[in-house]
Amino acid sequence: MASEYDGMWKGLGMDLVAHDQLLGVLGQGYTDVFLSQKDRPAGMDYFNFVMSEVHGLRIKEILEAREQGEKVVGSYCVFVPEEIVRAAGATLVGLCSGADFAMEEVERILPRNTCALIKSSFGFKLGKVCPYLESADMIVGENTCDGKKKSYEQLDKLVSNLYVMDLPQTKSDSARAMLKAEYARFAKAMEELTGNSITVESLKQGIAITNAKRKALHRLAAIRKADPEPISGLDALLASQVSFYDAPVRFTQSVNALCDELEKRVADNVGVFPAKTPRILMTGCPMAVPNWKLPWIVESSGAVIVGEESCVGERGIRNLTDDSAQDMDSLLEAIVDRYFKIDCAVFTPNEDRAEHIIQMAWDYKADGVIHYSLNFCQPYQIESMGLDARLAKEGIPYLRIETDYSPEDAQQLKTRVEAFVEMIG
Ligand code: BJ8
């Protein structure tokens, strides 16, 4: 179907036919999963609009800013310090992909047993269907799990602007020093890319914009402790997903406006599900757009999701960056302090994550925890097995799910989730 953006997408070198197919599937999925929900807050209209224009108006906006000299940086991981990107006057967008695309081509480059998230990123590149990827002046690949790390060697052959960021895998002093050195190197690369110097003022500004976004999401998370739940887990997940694409200041305002409405709902005892609906904490791999399969299954099986221990969720936004320092090195230290606390499963040992899951389960009054791992994701799968005993000791019911992006196992997953919900209910 012809679109007013066809010229723009063509200019980015995209495959219009394949892209049209993707938008068709995305639009249908969005209607089925999100628009069919009852009693959605009016504040979700903004997010509906963003999603309807996620490859259109938002890209137009980004390209217009680019014409004025603003650079676009794409990233695959929440370890890329947004504060530094903003301080250099650039825009940061998330590139992780939550749908299978061009899999035959992908599997000529990557082994079949690579996680769906990595394969999807390649599929979006090979299928020429991601306008964010095609608009990026720099793509940051982060050395986290082996799959990502090794796949960047292949991605480097497909793009001309890959910047690889090395990341630590332990929480030792030397690992922290390595992270600081990598962030300093990245700050230099950002200055070179944009032609802008990063100053104390611009870094403080970058921290302020990023912290404000996180604070708004913290506010949204806190509201979800209420029973009855004023917002579905699906809608809260959508807000987190949109945070990776939207203009940050506008996004912050929209989340705060949504929170105003939700706080009123809580005061009036209004929920999207009846009070005492079984409450689920999700934990595990990040869920990028349009990966809504499992949350949809959970919330159509008589439960409500009250929090996500995930990089598209609390793990990604958990701590603020201290902006009180007055010199570059101390501000950089503050940024390192903040990111070094991220408890991604690529770290070893990673006790903090288990503690955090338990704490979240108590804080959000979860009746059960569902661990979601993508097939072939060793870091999260191995941690998910270790959590069995930990959660049992705390008396927290626990279900482990391993899946991918295909709809084939949906019915089987639904049967397992329904049994779990019945058990905790
Ligand atoms: S900080 S979670 S965004 S690395 S699912 S690609 S781990 S095999 S996504 Fe992640 Fe950064 Fe960590 Fe967060 Fe590998 Fe697992 Fe695939 Fe994964």
Residues whose N, C-alpha, C, O or C-beta is under 5 A from the ligand:
A	BS01	BJ8	Y76 C77 V78 F79 C115 L117 T144 C145 G147 K148 C285 C311 C344 L374 F376 C377 Q378 P379
